[in-house]
């Protein structure tokens, strides 16, 4: 069996991801979900995504501020591609002044129709820039792809690129979502062979809707095993059955990852609390609150 202990992590940290919504109604739903997740007492921080080419920049700032006001430690995403150093420095200075201590640094995607990659073509260049300019001011997480980045030339090339950005100063890596625990275990082992000893935290996607999950998987190169895909296809008109099946699949994945010694979990919430809370409850984590069987 694969086993990595705590992967160099002083303590296990769990976290969640939100996206910056549109409009007052979207922000109200986000903050309701964030409050529910906050009450379970499991999560060290919340990350907030950043659109291609900075397309959600102002909404990302707004979501970060709202979550900070609610008592969350927040780790904004920041992508480098399509940006120059001055623009990135402006964003980072704004976060530093707001008391942000964590960042998730990504290469990102160019907006449709844009061809100029700017001054940061790869995530390693962004990590290097932040460390050179700000030293240890920020804790930095980067992305990892247990099933390998869809644009990588090869598995070996992807691992070398990953090792380079970790060596450039990343404190932690958060993986793309996956359903194959052995893929994660193998990726971690290969990363260790390349001198990466920082924590590699599994990214977890609760399953609630097959069409949405399939769309996300196609975009990022994550594999949905055939047995999961075929079962979910048969449950498209049964939302209750879909949620029950999805919860069981992800719960079993979490159990295996805990046996491997995963140094925490990062839940892709899609701004919904209930699917993540159901998994937390089954894992026996968090503080029980109220008398309704939830947290």
C-alpha positions as a Markdown table, in Angstrom:
| # | Residue | x | y | z |
|---|---|---|---|---|
| 1 | Unk | 0.0 | 0.0 | 0.0 |
| 2 | Unk | 1.1 | 3.5 | -0.7 |
| 3 | Unk | 1.9 | 5.6 | 2.4 |
| 4 | Unk | 3.5 | 9.0 | 2.8 |
| 5 | Unk | 2.8 | 10.0 | 6.4 |
| 6 | Unk | 1.9 | 13.7 | 6.6 |
| 7 | Unk | 4.1 | 14.6 | 3.6 |
| 8 | Unk | 6.2 | 17.1 | 5.5 |
| 9 | Unk | 3.1 | 18.9 | 6.9 |
| 10 | Unk | 3.3 | 20.2 | 10.5 |
| 11 | Unk | -0.4 | 19.7 | 10.9 |
| 12 | Unk | -3.2 | 18.5 | 8.7 |
| 13 | Unk | -5.2 | 21.4 | 7.1 |
| 14 | Unk | -8.6 | 21.2 | 5.5 |
| 15 | Unk | -9.8 | 24.0 | 3.2 |
| 16 | Unk | -12.6 | 24.9 | 0.8 |
| 17 | Unk | -12.9 | 26.8 | -2.5 |
| 18 | Unk | -15.5 | 29.3 | -3.5 |
| 19 | Unk | -16.0 | 31.2 | -6.7 |
| 20 | Unk | -16.9 | 35.0 | -6.8 |
| 21 | Unk | -20.6 | 35.2 | -7.7 |
| 22 | Unk | -22.5 | 37.8 | -9.6 |
| 23 | Unk | -25.0 | 40.1 | -8.0 |
| 24 | Unk | -26.4 | 40.5 | -4.5 |
| 25 | Unk | -28.3 | 37.3 | -4.6 |
| 26 | Unk | -25.2 | 35.3 | -5.6 |
| 27 | Unk | -23.2 | 36.9 | -2.8 |
| 28 | Unk | -26.0 | 36.2 | -0.3 |
| 29 | Unk | -25.9 | 32.5 | -1.3 |
| 30 | Unk | -22.2 | 32.4 | -1.0 |
| 31 | Unk | -22.1 | 33.9 | 2.5 |
| 32 | Unk | -24.9 | 31.5 | 3.6 |
| 33 | Unk | -22.9 | 28.6 | 2.4 |
| 34 | Unk | -19.7 | 30.0 | 3.9 |
| 35 | Unk | -21.4 | 30.4 | 7.3 |
| 36 | Unk | -22.6 | 26.8 | 7.3 |
| 37 | Unk | -19.1 | 25.5 | 6.5 |
| 38 | Unk | -17.5 | 27.8 | 9.0 |
| 39 | Unk | -19.6 | 26.4 | 11.8 |
| 40 | Unk | -18.3 | 22.9 | 11.4 |
| 41 | Unk | -14.9 | 24.1 | 12.6 |
| 42 | Unk | -12.9 | 22.0 | 10.1 |
| 43 | Unk | -11.4 | 24.5 | 7.7 |
| 44 | Unk | -8.1 | 26.5 | 8.0 |
| 45 | Unk | -8.9 | 28.7 | 5.0 |
| 46 | Unk | -11.0 | 29.4 | 2.0 |
| 47 | Unk | -9.7 | 30.0 | -1.4 |
| 48 | Unk | -11.4 | 32.2 | -4.0 |
| 49 | Unk | -11.1 | 31.7 | -7.7 |
| 50 | Unk | -10.0 | 34.2 | -10.3 |
| 51 | Unk | -11.3 | 34.2 | -13.8 |
| 52 | Unk | -9.3 | 33.7 | -17.0 |
| 53 | Unk | -7.2 | 36.8 | -17.7 |
| 54 | Unk | -8.5 | 38.4 | -14.5 |
| 55 | Unk | -12.0 | 38.5 | -15.8 |
| 56 | Unk | -13.5 | 38.2 | -12.3 |
| 57 | Unk | -10.9 | 40.5 | -10.7 |
| 58 | Unk | -13.2 | 42.9 | -8.9 |
| 59 | Unk | -15.7 | 40.2 | -7.9 |
| 60 | Unk | -12.7 | 38.2 | -6.5 |
| 61 | Unk | -11.7 | 41.2 | -4.4 |
| 62 | Unk | -15.2 | 41.6 | -3.2 |
| 63 | Unk | -15.6 | 38.0 | -2.2 |
| 64 | Unk | -12.2 | 38.0 | -0.4 |
| 65 | Unk | -13.3 | 41.1 | 1.6 |
| 66 | Unk | -16.7 | 39.6 | 2.5 |
| 67 | Unk | -15.2 | 36.3 | 3.6 |
| 68 | Unk | -12.5 | 38.1 | 5.7 |
| 69 | Unk | -15.2 | 40.2 | 7.4 |
| 70 | Unk | -17.0 | 36.9 | 8.3 |
| 71 | Unk | -13.8 | 35.7 | 10.0 |
| 72 | Unk | -12.4 | 33.4 | 7.3 |
| 73 | Unk | -8.7 | 33.1 | 6.5 |
| 74 | Unk | -8.8 | 33.7 | 2.7 |
| 75 | Unk | -6.4 | 32.5 | 0.0 |
| 76 | Unk | -7.2 | 34.4 | -3.2 |
| 77 | Unk | -6.3 | 32.7 | -6.5 |
| 78 | Unk | -4.1 | 34.7 | -8.8 |
| 79 | Unk | -3.2 | 33.7 | -12.4 |
| 80 | Unk | -0.3 | 35.1 | -14.2 |
| 81 | Unk | -0.9 | 34.4 | -17.9 |
| 82 | Unk | -2.0 | 37.5 | -19.8 |
| 83 | Unk | -0.7 | 39.9 | -17.1 |
| 84 | Unk | 2.5 | 42.0 | -16.6 |
| 85 | Unk | 4.5 | 42.5 | -13.5 |
| 86 | Unk | 3.1 | 45.9 | -12.7 |
| 87 | Unk | -0.5 | 44.6 | -12.8 |
| 88 | Unk | 0.4 | 41.6 | -10.6 |
| 89 | Unk | 2.3 | 43.7 | -8.2 |
| 90 | Unk | -0.7 | 46.1 | -7.8 |
| 91 | Unk | -3.0 | 43.1 | -7.0 |
| 92 | Unk | -0.5 | 41.7 | -4.5 |
| 93 | Unk | 0.0 | 45.1 | -2.8 |
| 94 | Unk | -3.7 | 45.4 | -2.4 |
| 95 | Unk | -3.9 | 41.9 | -0.8 |
| 96 | Unk | -1.0 | 42.7 | 1.5 |
| 97 | Unk | -2.7 | 45.9 | 2.7 |
| 98 | Unk | -5.9 | 43.9 | 3.3 |
| 99 | Unk | -4.1 | 41.5 | 5.6 |
| 100 | Unk | -4.2 | 38.5 | 3.2 |
| 101 | Unk | -1.5 | 36.0 | 4.2 |
| 102 | Unk | -2.2 | 33.1 | 1.7 |
| 103 | Unk | -2.2 | 32.9 | -2.1 |
| 104 | Unk | -3.0 | 30.3 | -4.7 |
| 105 | Unk | -0.8 | 31.0 | -7.7 |
| 106 | Unk | -1.7 | 29.5 | -11.0 |
| 107 | Unk | -0.7 | 29.8 | -14.7 |
| 108 | Unk | -4.3 | 30.3 | -15.6 |
| 109 | Unk | -5.9 | 30.4 | -19.0 |
| 110 | Unk | -6.0 | 33.2 | -21.6 |
| 111 | Unk | -9.4 | 34.6 | -22.4 |
| 112 | Unk | -10.9 | 33.6 | -25.7 |
| 113 | Unk | -9.4 | 35.5 | -28.6 |
| 114 | Unk | -6.3 | 36.8 | -26.6 |
| 115 | Unk | -2.9 | 35.6 | -27.9 |
| 116 | Unk | -0.4 | 37.6 | -25.8 |
| 117 | Unk | 0.6 | 35.5 | -22.8 |
| 118 | Unk | 2.1 | 38.5 | -21.0 |
| 119 | Unk | 5.1 | 38.3 | -18.7 |
| 120 | Unk | 4.1 | 35.1 | -16.9 |
| 121 | Unk | 3.7 | 32.2 | -19.2 |
| 122 | Unk | 4.1 | 29.6 | -16.5 |
| 123 | Unk | 3.2 | 29.3 | -12.8 |
| 124 | Unk | 6.9 | 28.9 | -11.9 |
| 125 | Unk | 7.5 | 32.5 | -13.2 |
| 126 | Unk | 4.7 | 33.8 | -11.0 |
| 127 | Unk | 6.0 | 32.0 | -7.9 |
| 128 | Unk | 9.5 | 33.3 | -8.5 |
| 129 | Unk | 8.3 | 36.9 | -8.9 |
| 130 | Unk | 6.2 | 36.8 | -5.7 |
| 131 | Unk | 9.0 | 35.3 | -3.7 |
| 132 | Unk | 11.6 | 37.8 | -5.1 |
| 133 | Unk | 9.3 | 40.8 | -4.4 |
| 134 | Unk | 7.6 | 39.8 | -1.2 |
| 135 | Unk | 9.9 | 37.2 | 0.4 |
| 136 | Unk | 8.0 | 35.2 | 3.0 |
| 137 | Unk | 5.1 | 37.7 | 3.3 |
| 138 | Unk | 2.7 | 35.2 | 1.7 |
| 139 | Unk | 2.1 | 31.4 | 2.1 |
| 140 | Unk | 1.9 | 30.1 | -1.4 |
| 141 | Unk | -0.1 | 27.2 | -2.8 |
| 142 | Unk | 0.2 | 26.0 | -6.4 |
| 143 | Unk | -1.7 | 23.4 | -8.5 |
| 144 | Unk | -0.9 | 19.8 | -9.0 |
| 145 | Unk | -2.4 | 17.3 | -11.5 |
| 146 | Unk | -2.3 | 13.7 | -10.4 |
| 147 | Unk | -3.6 | 12.6 | -13.8 |
| 148 | Unk | -1.3 | 15.1 | -15.4 |
| 149 | Unk | -2.0 | 18.5 | -17.0 |
| 150 | Unk | -4.0 | 18.1 | -20.2 |
| 151 | Unk | -1.4 | 20.3 | -22.1 |
| 152 | Unk | 1.7 | 18.5 | -20.8 |
| 153 | Unk | 4.0 | 16.9 | -23.4 |
| 154 | Unk | 4.4 | 13.9 | -21.2 |
| 155 | Unk | 3.9 | 12.7 | -17.6 |
| 156 | Unk | 7.6 | 13.2 | -16.9 |
| 157 | Unk | 7.6 | 16.7 | -18.3 |
| 158 | Unk | 4.6 | 17.6 | -16.1 |
| 159 | Unk | 6.3 | 16.2 | -13.0 |
| 160 | Unk | 9.4 | 18.2 | -13.8 |
| 161 | Unk | 7.4 | 21.4 | -14.2 |
| 162 | Unk | 5.6 | 20.7 | -11.0 |
| 163 | Unk | 8.9 | 20.2 | -9.1 |
| 164 | Unk | 10.3 | 23.4 | -10.6 |
| 165 | Unk | 7.4 | 25.6 | -9.2 |
| 166 | Unk | 7.7 | 23.9 | -5.8 |
| 167 | Unk | 11.4 | 24.6 | -5.8 |
| 168 | Unk | 10.7 | 28.2 | -6.7 |
| 169 | Unk | 9.1 | 28.8 | -3.3 |
| 170 | Unk | 5.7 | 27.1 | -3.1 |
| 171 | Unk | 4.7 | 26.0 | 0.4 |
| 172 | Unk | 2.0 | 23.6 | -0.6 |
| 173 | Unk | 0.3 | 22.1 | -3.7 |
| 174 | Unk | -3.5 | 21.5 | -4.1 |
| 175 | Unk | -4.5 | 19.0 | -6.7 |
| 176 | Unk | -7.1 | 19.1 | -9.4 |
| 177 | Unk | -10.0 | 16.9 | -8.5 |
| 178 | Unk | -9.7 | 13.2 | -9.2 |
| 179 | Unk | -11.4 | 9.9 | -8.4 |
| 180 | Unk | -8.5 | 7.5 | -8.7 |
| 181 | Unk | -6.7 | 7.4 | -5.4 |
| 182 | Unk | -3.8 | 5.4 | -6.9 |
| 183 | Unk | -3.1 | 8.2 | -9.4 |
| 184 | Unk | -2.7 | 10.6 | -6.5 |
| 185 | Unk | -0.5 | 8.1 | -4.6 |
| 186 | Unk | 1.8 | 7.5 | -7.6 |
| 187 | Unk | 2.0 | 11.3 | -8.3 |
| 188 | Unk | 3.1 | 12.0 | -4.7 |
| 189 | Unk | 5.7 | 9.2 | -4.8 |
| 190 | Unk | 7.1 | 10.5 | -8.1 |
| 191 | Unk | 7.2 | 14.1 | -6.8 |
| 192 | Unk | 9.1 | 12.9 | -3.7 |
| 193 | Unk | 11.7 | 11.3 | -6.1 |
| 194 | Unk | 12.2 | 14.8 | -7.6 |
| 195 | Unk | 12.8 | 16.4 | -4.3 |
| 196 | Unk | 9.3 | 17.8 | -3.5 |
| 197 | Unk | 8.6 | 17.4 | 0.2 |
| 198 | Unk | 6.0 | 20.0 | 0.7 |
| 199 | Unk | 2.4 | 18.9 | 1.3 |
| 200 | Unk | 0.4 | 17.8 | -1.7 |
| 201 | Unk | -3.2 | 18.2 | -0.7 |
| 202 | Unk | -6.0 | 16.3 | -2.6 |
| 203 | Unk | -8.6 | 18.5 | -4.2 |
| 204 | Unk | -12.0 | 16.9 | -3.6 |
| 205 | Unk | -15.1 | 17.5 | -5.8 |
| 206 | Unk | -18.4 | 16.5 | -4.2 |
| 207 | Unk | -20.7 | 14.9 | -6.8 |
| 208 | Unk | -24.2 | 16.3 | -7.2 |
| 209 | Unk | -24.8 | 16.7 | -11.0 |
| 210 | Unk | -23.4 | 14.4 | -13.7 |
| 211 | Unk | -23.5 | 17.0 | -16.6 |
| 212 | Unk | -21.7 | 19.6 | -14.6 |
| 213 | Unk | -19.1 | 17.1 | -13.4 |
| 214 | Unk | -18.5 | 15.8 | -16.9 |
| 215 | Unk | -18.1 | 19.4 | -18.2 |
| 216 | Unk | -15.5 | 20.2 | -15.5 |
| 217 | Unk | -13.6 | 16.9 | -16.1 |
| 218 | Unk | -13.4 | 17.6 | -19.9 |
| 219 | Unk | -12.1 | 21.1 | -19.3 |
| 220 | Unk | -9.3 | 20.1 | -16.8 |
| 221 | Unk | -8.4 | 16.6 | -18.0 |
| 222 | Unk | -9.7 | 14.8 | -14.9 |
| 223 | Unk | -10.8 | 11.2 | -15.5 |
| 224 | Unk | -14.2 | 10.0 | -14.5 |
| 225 | Unk | -13.9 | 6.2 | -14.3 |
| 226 | Unk | -16.3 | 4.4 | -16.6 |
| 227 | Unk | -18.2 | 2.7 | -13.9 |
| 228 | Unk | -18.9 | 6.0 | -12.2 |
| 229 | Unk | -19.8 | 7.7 | -15.5 |
| 230 | Unk | -22.2 | 4.9 | -16.5 |
| 231 | Unk | -23.9 | 4.7 | -13.1 |
| 232 | Unk | -24.4 | 8.5 | -13.1 |
| 233 | Unk | -25.8 | 8.5 | -16.6 |
| 234 | Unk | -28.5 | 6.2 | -15.3 |
| 235 | Unk | -29.3 | 8.6 | -12.5 |
| 236 | Unk | -29.7 | 11.8 | -14.4 |
| 237 | Unk | -33.4 | 12.0 | -13.7 |
| 238 | Unk | -33.0 | 10.9 | -10.0 |
| 239 | Unk | -31.4 | 13.8 | -8.1 |
| 240 | Unk | -31.7 | 12.0 | -4.8 |
| 241 | Unk | -30.1 | 8.9 | -6.1 |
| 242 | Unk | -27.4 | 10.9 | -7.8 |
| 243 | Unk | -26.5 | 12.7 | -4.5 |
| 244 | Unk | -26.5 | 9.4 | -2.6 |
| 245 | Unk | -24.3 | 7.7 | -5.1 |
| 246 | Unk | -22.0 | 10.6 | -5.5 |
| 247 | Unk | -21.6 | 10.9 | -1.7 |
| 248 | Unk | -20.7 | 7.3 | -1.4 |
| 249 | Unk | -18.1 | 7.5 | -4.2 |
| 250 | Unk | -16.4 | 10.5 | -2.7 |
| 251 | Unk | -16.6 | 9.2 | 0.8 |
| 252 | Unk | -14.7 | 6.0 | -0.2 |
| 253 | Unk | -12.1 | 8.1 | -2.0 |
| 254 | Unk | -11.6 | 10.2 | 1.2 |
| 255 | Unk | -11.2 | 7.1 | 3.3 |
| 256 | Unk | -8.5 | 5.7 | 1.0 |
| 257 | Unk | -6.7 | 9.1 | 0.9 |
| 258 | Unk | -6.7 | 9.2 | 4.7 |
| 259 | Unk | -5.2 | 5.8 | 4.8 |
| 260 | Unk | -2.4 | 7.1 | 2.5 |
| 261 | Unk | -1.7 | 9.9 | 4.9 |
| 262 | Unk | -3.0 | 12.7 | 2.8 |
| 263 | Unk | -2.1 | 16.1 | 4.6 |
| 264 | Unk | -5.6 | 17.5 | 4.5 |
| 265 | Unk | -8.4 | 18.0 | 1.9 |
| 266 | Unk | -9.4 | 20.9 | -0.3 |
| 267 | Unk | -13.1 | 20.8 | -1.2 |
| 268 | Unk | -14.4 | 22.4 | -4.4 |
| 269 | Unk | -17.7 | 23.5 | -3.0 |
| 270 | Unk | -19.2 | 25.3 | -6.0 |
| 271 | Unk | -20.6 | 27.7 | -3.4 |
| 272 | Unk | -22.8 | 25.0 | -1.9 |
| 273 | Unk | -22.4 | 23.8 | 1.7 |
| 274 | Unk | -24.5 | 20.7 | 2.0 |
| 275 | Unk | -22.5 | 18.2 | -0.2 |
| 276 | Unk | -19.3 | 19.0 | 1.6 |
| 277 | Unk | -21.0 | 19.0 | 5.1 |
| 278 | Unk | -22.5 | 15.6 | 4.4 |
| 279 | Unk | -19.0 | 14.2 | 3.7 |
| 280 | Unk | -17.5 | 15.9 | 6.7 |
| 281 | Unk | -20.2 | 14.4 | 8.9 |
| 282 | Unk | -19.6 | 10.9 | 7.6 |
| 283 | Unk | -15.9 | 11.3 | 8.3 |
| 284 | Unk | -16.7 | 12.2 | 11.9 |
| 285 | Unk | -15.1 | 15.6 | 11.7 |
| 286 | Unk | -16.2 | 19.0 | 12.9 |
| 287 | Unk | -18.3 | 20.3 | 15.7 |
| 288 | Unk | -21.9 | 19.2 | 16.0 |
| 289 | Unk | -24.3 | 22.1 | 16.4 |
| 290 | Unk | -28.0 | 22.3 | 16.9 |
| 291 | Unk | -30.5 | 19.4 | 17.0 |
| 292 | Unk | -31.1 | 19.0 | 13.3 |
| 293 | Unk | -28.5 | 16.3 | 12.6 |
| 294 | Unk | -26.2 | 18.7 | 10.8 |
| 295 | Unk | -23.5 | 20.9 | 12.2 |
